[in-house]
């Protein structure tokens, strides 16, 4: 069973065939097959939020320790040797990226 969700800005019209929202595989979930933008009409990633986001719960990420096992200490001397082999750089953001992302100090 599909759930249709539609929002329009003044002067923009959408039809039901454009709606790609549907119930997810997990209860109380909704799936959208495409990019989602909040406060933007041109998302360039799976989810783009232009503004502040408030999370009332956990944010899971692959680097989260709750997603890992067999965590162990490493030889710090070996790790320092590896760091000395890394290429370290400084950079400035491109102005067009900084302005879109709201970065003041590029």
C-alpha positions as CSV (number, residue, x, y, z in Angstrom):
1,X,0.0,0.0,0.0
2,X,1.4,3.4,-1.0
3,X,1.4,6.5,1.0
4,X,1.3,9.7,-1.1
5,X,2.9,12.8,0.3
6,X,2.8,16.0,-1.7
7,X,4.0,19.5,-1.0
8,X,4.2,22.4,-3.5
9,X,5.5,25.9,-3.6
10,X,3.3,28.5,-5.0
11,X,3.3,28.2,-8.8
12,X,4.6,24.7,-8.8
13,X,2.4,21.8,-9.5
14,X,3.0,18.1,-9.0
15,X,0.9,15.0,-9.9
16,X,0.5,11.7,-8.1
17,X,2.9,9.9,-10.5
18,X,5.7,12.0,-9.1
19,X,5.1,10.7,-5.6
20,X,7.7,8.0,-4.7
21,X,7.0,7.8,-0.9
22,X,5.7,4.4,0.3
23,X,5.5,2.4,3.5
24,X,8.8,1.0,4.6
25,X,9.6,-2.6,5.4
26,X,9.8,-1.8,9.1
27,X,6.6,-0.8,10.9
28,X,6.1,2.9,11.3
29,X,8.6,3.7,8.5
30,X,8.3,5.5,5.2
31,X,10.6,5.0,2.3
32,X,11.4,7.5,-0.5
33,X,13.4,6.4,-3.5
34,X,15.3,9.5,-4.5
35,X,16.9,12.6,-3.0
36,X,15.2,14.5,-0.2
37,X,15.8,18.2,0.5
38,X,14.7,20.2,3.5
39,X,14.7,24.0,2.9
40,X,16.2,23.3,-0.5
41,X,14.7,22.3,-3.8
42,X,18.0,21.0,-5.2
43,X,19.4,18.3,-3.0
44,X,22.6,16.8,-4.3
45,X,22.8,14.0,-1.8
46,X,20.4,11.4,-0.4
47,X,19.4,13.9,2.3
48,X,20.2,17.6,2.4
49,X,19.1,19.8,5.3
50,X,19.7,23.5,4.9
51,X,19.3,24.8,8.5
52,X,19.5,23.3,11.9
53,X,18.5,19.8,12.7
54,X,17.3,18.5,16.0
55,X,17.7,14.8,16.8
56,X,15.7,13.3,19.7
57,X,17.4,10.0,19.9
58,X,20.5,8.3,18.6
59,X,22.3,8.9,15.4
60,X,24.0,5.7,14.1
61,X,27.0,5.9,11.9
62,X,29.4,3.2,10.7
63,X,32.1,4.6,12.9
64,X,29.9,4.3,16.0
65,X,31.4,1.9,18.5
66,X,28.0,0.3,19.0
67,X,28.4,-1.1,15.5
68,X,31.8,-2.7,16.1
69,X,33.3,-5.7,17.7
70,X,36.8,-7.0,18.5
71,X,38.0,-3.5,19.5
72,X,41.6,-3.6,20.7
73,X,44.5,-1.3,21.5
74,X,47.2,-0.9,18.8
75,X,50.9,-0.3,18.9
76,X,51.3,3.5,19.1
77,X,54.8,3.5,17.7
78,X,53.6,1.7,14.6
79,X,50.7,4.1,14.2
80,X,53.0,7.2,14.6
81,X,55.2,5.7,11.8
82,X,52.1,5.4,9.6
83,X,51.1,9.0,10.3
84,X,54.5,10.3,9.2
85,X,53.9,8.7,5.9
86,X,50.6,10.5,5.4
87,X,50.2,13.4,3.0
88,X,49.0,16.4,5.0
89,X,47.4,19.3,3.3
90,X,45.7,22.7,3.9
91,X,42.9,24.0,1.8
92,X,40.3,26.7,1.2
93,X,36.7,25.9,0.3
94,X,35.6,27.0,-3.1
95,X,33.5,30.2,-2.7
96,X,30.4,28.7,-4.4
97,X,30.5,25.7,-2.0
98,X,31.1,27.8,1.0
99,X,28.2,30.2,0.2
100,X,25.7,27.3,-0.3
101,X,26.9,25.5,2.9
102,X,26.8,28.7,5.0
103,X,30.6,28.5,5.7
104,X,31.8,32.0,6.6
105,X,35.6,31.3,7.1
106,X,36.7,29.4,4.0
